Amino acid sequence: MNIRRITATAAATTALVTSSVMLAPASQAAVTSCYSYANSYSKPAGTNWLPAGTLFKTSSACSDINIKSNTNRYVKVCFEVNAALQCQSNYTLTTGGQWTTIATDVKDGALFAFEFRSDALSNGSWAA
């Protein structure tokens, strides 16, 4: 490998690392802002759905749908499409007490519900 190629590679790597580091605080601020609009939830035992009846609606505060359950839970998102719910094919494991992204790049104003794999009581927060 010649000196020019080594120098160019080093410069490109430095630029990539620097730009990644510079983006991290902005990304963290967006996530923090999203979670500051979080809503609490309480899913009663005996049902797999949250909410019962009215659907949740995404906002411009978050680009993703996030959930923080108090205990580990398997959850997926179901979106309203043409007056029917269409669910993600797989459940996502949430870790109790930690935010988990369930759906990404979701449009503002999308109507959705959570489907839990278990019908056990579940409490926590969601942000979308």
Backbone as a chain_set.jsonl record, in Angstrom:
{"seq": "MNIRRITATAAATTALVTSSVMLAPASQAAVTSCYSYANSYSKPAGTNWLPAGTLFKTSSACSDINIKSNTNRYVKVCFEVNAALQCQSNYTLTTGGQWTTIATDVKDGALFAFEFRSDALSNGSWAA", "coords": {"N": [[0.856, -1.164, 0.0], [0.642, 2.189, -0.869], [1.952, 5.385, 0.304], [0.23, 7.578, -0.264], [-2.296, 6.326, -0.502], [-2.591, 5.276, 2.09], [-2.64, 7.652, 3.585], [-4.923, 8.886, 2.487], [-6.873, 7.004, 3.184], [-6.707, 7.106, 5.981], [-7.471, 9.784, 6.397], [-10.108, 9.729, 5.425], [-11.264, 7.911, 7.202], [-10.955, 9.297, 9.618], [-12.594, 11.519, 9.086], [-15.091, 10.232, 8.874], [-15.422, 9.108, 11.454], [-15.359, 11.466, 12.978], [-17.635, 12.823, 11.979], [-19.618, 11.034, 12.804], [-19.421, 11.159, 15.587], [-20.097, 13.823, 15.954], [-22.778, 13.774, 15.226], [-23.999, 12.249, 17.138], [-24.787, 13.618, 19.673], [-26.94, 15.242, 18.735], [-28.721, 13.305, 17.794], [-29.242, 11.976, 20.181], [-30.509, 14.038, 21.569], [-32.875, 14.275, 20.096], [-34.093, 11.813, 20.644], [-34.384, 12.018, 23.429], [-36.129, 14.186, 23.505], [-38.354, 13.041, 22.265], [-39.092, 11.053, 24.165], [-39.836, 12.715, 26.22], [-42.423, 13.278, 25.725], [-43.829, 11.079, 26.461], [-46.401, 8.668, 27.214], [-48.211, 7.121, 29.838], [-49.178, 3.687, 30.338], [-51.559, 1.099, 31.065], [-52.189, -2.084, 30.764], [-54.764, -4.27, 31.175], [-55.013, -7.525, 32.785], [-55.87, -10.459, 30.926], [-56.321, -9.577, 28.371], [-54.85, -9.059, 25.142], [-54.448, -6.743, 23.88], [-53.722, -3.257, 23.486], [-54.476, 0.064, 22.993], [-57.772, -0.639, 24.358], [-60.419, -0.37, 22.264], [-60.362, 2.842, 21.304], [-57.722, 3.954, 19.13], [-54.164, 4.532, 19.416], [-52.241, 7.443, 18.45], [-49.661, 8.567, 16.351], [-47.202, 11.187, 16.765], [-45.579, 14.306, 15.863], [-43.403, 14.444, 17.449], [-41.887, 12.157, 17.661], [-40.172, 9.852, 15.538], [-40.399, 7.214, 15.576], [-42.06, 4.322, 17.029], [-42.151, 3.683, 20.358], [-41.711, 1.75, 23.347], [-41.787, 1.318, 26.864], [-41.831, -1.069, 28.98], [-42.72, -2.283, 32.258], [-41.882, -4.792, 32.922], [-40.253, -7.56, 31.272], [-41.547, -8.049, 28.051], [-43.181, -9.379, 25.164], [-43.952, -7.629, 22.296], [-45.851, -6.236, 19.584], [-46.594, -3.921, 16.917], [-49.665, -2.811, 15.601], [-51.078, -1.404, 12.804], [-53.619, 0.871, 11.706], [-55.101, 0.335, 8.701], [-56.964, 1.091, 5.987], [-59.35, 0.92, 7.553], [-58.919, -1.411, 8.993], [-56.903, -3.445, 11.176], [-53.495, -3.963, 10.652], [-50.916, -5.995, 11.451], [-47.487, -6.117, 12.591], [-45.281, -8.735, 11.579], [-43.691, -10.069, 13.434], [-43.051, -10.37, 16.966], [-41.477, -8.087, 19.25], [-39.036, -8.273, 21.737], [-39.277, -6.606, 24.715], [-37.324, -5.018, 27.218], [-37.693, -4.902, 30.613], [-38.149, -1.729, 32.085], [-36.598, -0.342, 30.248], [-36.355, 1.66, 27.297], [-37.695, 0.548, 24.227], [-37.586, 0.339, 20.763], [-40.25, -0.261, 18.684], [-41.411, 0.095, 16.173], [-40.15, 1.701, 13.267], [-39.467, 4.84, 11.577], [-42.116, 5.964, 11.238], [-45.029, 7.508, 9.997], [-46.31, 10.763, 10.847], [-49.322, 11.071, 12.666], [-50.269, 8.504, 12.278], [-52.431, 5.804, 13.041], [-52.503, 3.393, 15.608], [-52.101, 0.304, 17.487], [-50.981, -1.651, 20.273], [-50.027, -5.031, 20.313], [-49.774, -7.526, 22.601], [-47.939, -10.451, 23.345], [-48.54, -11.942, 25.532], [-51.326, -12.312, 27.783], [-51.103, -11.24, 30.263], [-51.134, -8.818, 32.948], [-49.831, -5.615, 32.201], [-47.768, -2.81, 32.606], [-46.473, 0.487, 31.949], [-44.782, 2.765, 29.751], [-45.317, 4.623, 26.683], [-44.154, 6.068, 23.628], [-44.621, 7.999, 20.779]], "CA": [[0.0, 0.0, 0.0], [1.516, 3.35, -0.921], [1.736, 6.428, 1.31], [-0.967, 8.364, -0.594], [-3.477, 5.546, -0.176], [-2.668, 5.222, 3.551], [-3.041, 8.984, 4.036], [-6.31, 9.095, 2.082], [-7.706, 6.129, 4.01], [-6.71, 7.671, 7.334], [-8.272, 11.014, 6.37], [-11.514, 9.354, 5.264], [-11.687, 7.303, 8.462], [-11.065, 10.375, 10.598], [-13.787, 12.302, 8.75], [-16.253, 9.422, 9.199], [-15.521, 9.04, 12.911], [-15.695, 12.801, 13.458], [-19.033, 13.134, 11.668], [-20.465, 10.185, 13.64], [-19.385, 11.711, 16.938], [-20.811, 15.087, 15.944], [-24.198, 13.513, 15.091], [-24.529, 11.55, 18.298], [-25.557, 14.448, 20.601], [-28.197, 15.659, 18.117], [-29.597, 12.137, 17.798], [-29.641, 11.755, 21.569], [-31.461, 15.09, 21.915], [-34.152, 13.937, 19.462], [-34.665, 10.708, 21.4], [-34.793, 12.562, 24.716], [-37.311, 15.003, 23.239], [-39.447, 12.104, 21.992], [-39.495, 10.425, 25.414], [-40.437, 13.704, 27.116], [-43.849, 13.269, 25.398], [-44.307, 9.716, 26.711], [-47.687, 8.439, 27.876], [-48.213, 5.882, 30.61], [-50.216, 2.734, 29.956], [-51.86, -0.015, 31.955], [-52.95, -3.103, 30.039], [-55.282, -5.214, 32.171], [-54.868, -8.961, 32.541], [-56.966, -11.06, 30.187], [-56.374, -9.063, 27.009], [-53.548, -8.922, 24.49], [-54.461, -5.493, 23.122], [-53.674, -1.952, 24.123], [-55.599, 0.253, 23.913], [-59.039, -1.302, 24.015], [-61.308, 0.64, 21.685], [-59.703, 3.905, 20.554], [-56.327, 3.682, 18.789], [-53.165, 5.565, 19.676], [-51.892, 8.214, 17.258], [-48.292, 9.066, 16.387], [-47.061, 12.641, 16.745], [-44.362, 14.787, 15.214], [-42.33, 14.424, 18.443], [-41.088, 10.937, 17.482], [-40.271, 9.228, 14.227], [-40.548, 5.787, 15.841], [-42.97, 3.944, 18.109], [-41.307, 3.151, 21.429], [-42.425, 1.32, 24.546], [-40.968, 0.966, 28.035], [-42.662, -1.874, 29.874], [-42.112, -2.464, 33.58], [-41.288, -6.128, 32.925], [-40.004, -8.037, 29.911], [-42.768, -8.391, 27.323], [-43.129, -9.443, 23.702], [-44.943, -6.679, 21.798], [-45.761, -5.781, 18.2], [-47.478, -2.81, 16.596], [-50.657, -3.03, 14.559], [-51.47, -0.115, 12.233], [-54.9, 0.918, 11.027], [-54.984, 0.499, 7.255], [-58.284, 0.86, 5.375], [-60.307, 0.571, 8.613], [-58.589, -2.706, 9.594], [-55.57, -3.468, 11.76], [-52.472, -4.817, 10.042], [-49.878, -6.126, 12.471], [-46.148, -6.578, 12.244], [-45.267, -10.197, 11.57], [-42.967, -10.612, 14.587], [-43.03, -9.651, 18.231], [-40.181, -7.587, 19.707], [-38.874, -8.427, 23.18], [-38.918, -5.403, 25.457], [-36.643, -5.275, 28.482], [-38.335, -4.108, 31.65], [-37.489, -0.506, 32.528], [-35.792, 0.268, 29.19], [-37.08, 1.987, 26.069], [-37.485, -0.333, 23.085], [-38.243, 0.787, 19.542], [-41.047, -1.351, 18.123], [-41.591, 0.402, 14.746], [-39.317, 2.841, 12.894], [-39.855, 5.695, 10.436], [-43.567, 5.961, 11.166], [-45.575, 8.811, 9.62], [-47.098, 11.5, 11.827], [-50.764, 10.873, 12.56], [-50.637, 7.099, 12.048], [-53.196, 5.182, 14.12], [-51.916, 2.092, 15.911], [-52.33, -0.352, 18.776], [-49.971, -2.639, 20.643], [-50.485, -6.391, 20.592], [-48.854, -8.225, 23.497], [-48.036, -11.9, 23.174], [-49.122, -12.463, 26.767], [-52.491, -11.569, 28.271], [-50.828, -10.825, 31.639], [-51.117, -7.389, 33.248], [-48.602, -4.929, 31.806], [-47.746, -1.366, 32.825], [-45.263, 1.137, 31.457], [-44.946, 4.004, 28.988], [-45.104, 4.557, 25.231], [-43.897, 7.35, 22.982], [-44.718, 7.856, 19.325]], "C": [[0.903, 1.229, 0.0], [1.084, 4.406, 0.092], [0.475, 7.243, 1.014], [-2.238, 7.622, -0.202], [-3.669, 5.461, 1.34], [-3.166, 6.559, 4.083], [-4.508, 9.24, 3.696], [-7.255, 8.25, 2.93], [-7.818, 6.666, 5.426], [-7.574, 8.926, 7.398], [-9.753, 10.692, 6.265], [-12.06, 8.745, 6.552], [-11.881, 8.358, 9.532], [-12.317, 11.209, 10.349], [-15.056, 11.545, 9.125], [-16.473, 9.367, 10.706], [-15.943, 10.391, 13.475], [-17.149, 13.128, 13.171], [-19.979, 12.288, 12.503], [-20.536, 10.739, 15.051], [-20.182, 13.004, 16.999], [-22.32, 14.866, 15.846], [-24.802, 12.913, 16.354], [-25.299, 12.45, 19.256], [-26.895, 14.906, 20.021], [-29.196, 14.512, 18.114], [-30.118, 11.865, 19.205], [-30.665, 12.796, 22.003], [-32.83, 14.792, 21.327], [-34.855, 12.825, 20.222], [-35.177, 11.205, 22.744], [-36.059, 13.388, 24.559], [-38.526, 14.106, 23.009], [-39.975, 11.516, 23.304], [-40.12, 11.42, 26.382], [-41.941, 13.828, 26.846], [-44.474, 11.901, 25.661], [-45.635, 9.714, 27.465], [-47.592, 7.151, 28.678], [-49.33, 4.968, 30.093], [-50.394, 1.694, 31.045], [-52.767, -0.967, 31.182], [-53.45, -4.125, 31.059], [-54.999, -6.667, 31.792], [-56.079, -9.454, 31.761], [-57.131, -10.53, 28.779], [-54.962, -8.961, 26.45], [-53.391, -7.555, 23.84], [-54.389, -4.267, 24.007], [-53.652, -0.906, 23.019], [-56.793, -0.587, 23.487], [-59.956, -0.207, 23.48], [-60.552, 1.635, 20.821], [-58.24, 3.564, 20.297], [-55.428, 4.827, 19.236], [-52.842, 6.261, 18.357], [-50.47, 8.735, 17.403], [-48.285, 10.592, 16.288], [-45.799, 13.025, 15.988], [-43.176, 14.778, 16.182], [-41.389, 13.24, 18.249], [-41.228, 10.44, 16.05], [-40.478, 7.721, 14.352], [-41.639, 5.565, 16.88], [-42.137, 3.18, 19.128], [-42.176, 2.758, 22.616], [-41.411, 1.003, 25.635], [-41.891, 0.249, 29.007], [-41.949, -2.044, 31.212], [-41.466, -3.836, 33.741], [-41.045, -6.537, 31.472], [-41.321, -8.491, 29.277], [-42.461, -8.507, 25.844], [-44.284, -8.598, 23.173], [-44.743, -6.473, 20.301], [-46.772, -4.665, 17.997], [-48.414, -3.229, 15.467], [-51.144, -1.658, 14.104], [-52.853, -0.216, 11.619], [-54.661, 1.236, 9.559], [-56.327, 0.136, 6.656], [-59.292, 0.301, 6.377], [-60.085, -0.818, 9.213], [-57.17, -2.619, 10.179], [-54.671, -4.444, 11.021], [-51.276, -4.816, 10.981], [-48.531, -6.513, 11.881], [-46.139, -8.099, 12.342], [-44.612, -10.792, 12.812], [-43.116, -9.728, 15.814], [-41.601, -9.188, 18.513], [-40.134, -7.745, 21.216], [-38.476, -7.089, 23.781], [-38.236, -5.835, 26.744], [-37.238, -4.346, 29.52], [-37.504, -2.907, 32.062], [-36.636, 0.181, 31.479], [-36.663, 0.557, 27.976], [-36.691, 1.021, 24.956], [-38.248, 0.236, 21.9], [-38.939, -0.401, 18.905], [-41.256, -1.158, 16.621], [-40.799, 1.672, 14.427], [-39.886, 3.579, 11.692], [-41.362, 5.693, 10.195], [-44.055, 7.38, 10.87], [-46.334, 9.442, 10.784], [-48.578, 11.231, 11.595], [-51.204, 9.446, 12.288], [-51.371, 6.555, 13.276], [-52.664, 3.767, 14.345], [-52.372, 1.578, 17.269], [-51.152, -1.278, 19.031], [-50.664, -3.983, 20.812], [-49.4, -7.07, 21.425], [-49.031, -9.724, 23.29], [-48.713, -12.547, 24.378], [-50.36, -11.647, 27.15], [-52.327, -11.158, 29.736], [-50.887, -9.3, 31.758], [-49.792, -6.786, 32.798], [-48.769, -3.419, 32.021], [-46.444, -0.806, 32.275], [-45.586, 2.445, 30.763], [-44.756, 3.735, 27.512], [-44.9, 5.963, 24.711], [-43.905, 7.122, 21.478], [-44.998, 9.197, 18.669]], "O": [[1.84, 1.3, 0.795], [-0.004, 4.331, 0.662], [-0.275, 7.569, 1.934], [-3.155, 8.216, 0.365], [-4.796, 5.565, 1.822], [-4.036, 6.587, 4.953], [-5.254, 9.756, 4.528], [-8.314, 8.723, 3.345], [-8.904, 6.68, 6.005], [-8.329, 9.11, 8.354], [-10.571, 11.315, 6.943], [-13.19, 9.031, 6.946], [-12.863, 8.321, 10.273], [-13.023, 11.567, 11.291], [-16.001, 12.143, 9.64], [-17.594, 9.561, 11.178], [-16.797, 10.452, 14.359], [-17.837, 13.664, 14.04], [-21.048, 12.767, 12.882], [-21.614, 10.781, 15.645], [-20.87, 13.26, 17.987], [-23.082, 15.698, 16.339], [-25.999, 13.062, 16.6], [-26.408, 12.077, 19.64], [-27.889, 14.954, 20.745], [-30.377, 14.711, 18.397], [-31.296, 11.561, 19.392], [-31.6, 12.468, 22.734], [-33.846, 15.027, 21.982], [-36.068, 12.878, 20.426], [-36.282, 10.853, 23.155], [-36.964, 13.301, 25.389], [-39.611, 14.393, 23.514], [-41.186, 11.489, 23.523], [-40.861, 11.018, 27.279], [-42.661, 14.42, 27.651], [-45.545, 11.602, 25.132], [-45.943, 10.623, 28.236], [-46.958, 6.191, 28.238], [-50.299, 5.429, 29.49], [-49.49, 1.444, 31.843], [-53.949, -0.694, 30.973], [-52.648, -4.773, 31.732], [-54.775, -6.987, 30.625], [-57.182, -8.929, 31.916], [-58.009, -10.996, 28.053], [-53.998, -8.798, 27.197], [-52.327, -7.238, 23.309], [-54.919, -4.241, 25.118], [-52.802, -1.023, 22.137], [-56.815, -1.166, 22.401], [-60.232, 0.771, 24.175], [-60.141, 1.298, 19.711], [-57.586, 2.955, 21.144], [-55.886, 5.956, 19.411], [-53.13, 5.736, 17.281], [-50.107, 9.28, 18.445], [-49.234, 11.203, 15.795], [-45.048, 12.163, 15.532], [-42.053, 15.076, 15.774], [-40.22, 13.309, 18.63], [-42.281, 10.593, 15.43], [-40.704, 7.034, 13.356], [-42.086, 6.508, 17.533], [-41.504, 2.172, 18.811], [-43.229, 3.347, 22.86], [-40.325, 0.489, 25.366], [-42.635, 0.879, 29.759], [-40.723, -1.958, 31.287], [-40.602, -4.021, 34.598], [-41.58, -5.918, 30.553], [-42.102, -9.22, 29.889], [-41.583, -7.814, 25.329], [-45.44, -8.807, 23.54], [-43.618, -6.526, 19.802], [-47.687, -4.484, 18.8], [-48.015, -3.902, 14.517], [-51.573, -0.844, 14.922], [-53.224, -1.256, 11.075], [-54.091, 2.272, 9.219], [-56.785, -0.997, 6.795], [-59.999, -0.666, 6.089], [-60.976, -1.348, 9.875], [-56.35, -1.819, 9.729], [-55.034, -5.598, 10.793], [-50.697, -3.769, 11.268], [-48.445, -7.145, 10.828], [-46.907, -8.679, 13.109], [-44.946, -11.909, 13.205], [-43.283, -8.512, 15.717], [-40.637, -9.814, 18.074], [-41.089, -7.39, 21.906], [-37.459, -6.507, 23.403], [-38.538, -6.895, 27.292], [-37.279, -3.132, 29.322], [-36.314, -3.031, 32.352], [-36.004, 1.194, 31.778], [-37.587, -0.195, 27.664], [-35.514, 0.715, 24.765], [-39.425, 0.575, 22.02], [-38.313, -1.422, 18.62], [-41.279, -2.133, 15.871], [-40.779, 2.61, 15.224], [-40.663, 3.036, 10.907], [-41.821, 5.448, 9.079], [-43.542, 8.345, 11.437], [-46.927, 8.741, 11.604], [-49.031, 11.172, 10.451], [-52.393, 9.197, 12.088], [-50.973, 6.817, 14.411], [-52.406, 3.034, 13.391], [-52.943, 2.308, 18.079], [-50.421, -1.641, 18.11], [-51.752, -4.065, 21.384], [-48.25, -7.172, 20.999], [-50.146, -10.203, 23.084], [-49.377, -13.576, 24.251], [-50.433, -10.449, 26.879], [-53.301, -10.769, 30.381], [-50.709, -8.587, 30.771], [-48.739, -7.392, 32.996], [-49.792, -2.838, 31.658], [-45.446, -1.517, 32.15], [-46.53, 3.145, 31.128], [-44.122, 2.755, 27.122], [-45.408, 6.93, 25.28], [-43.287, 6.187, 20.968], [-45.114, 9.274, 17.445]]}, "num_chains": 1, "name": "protein.A"}
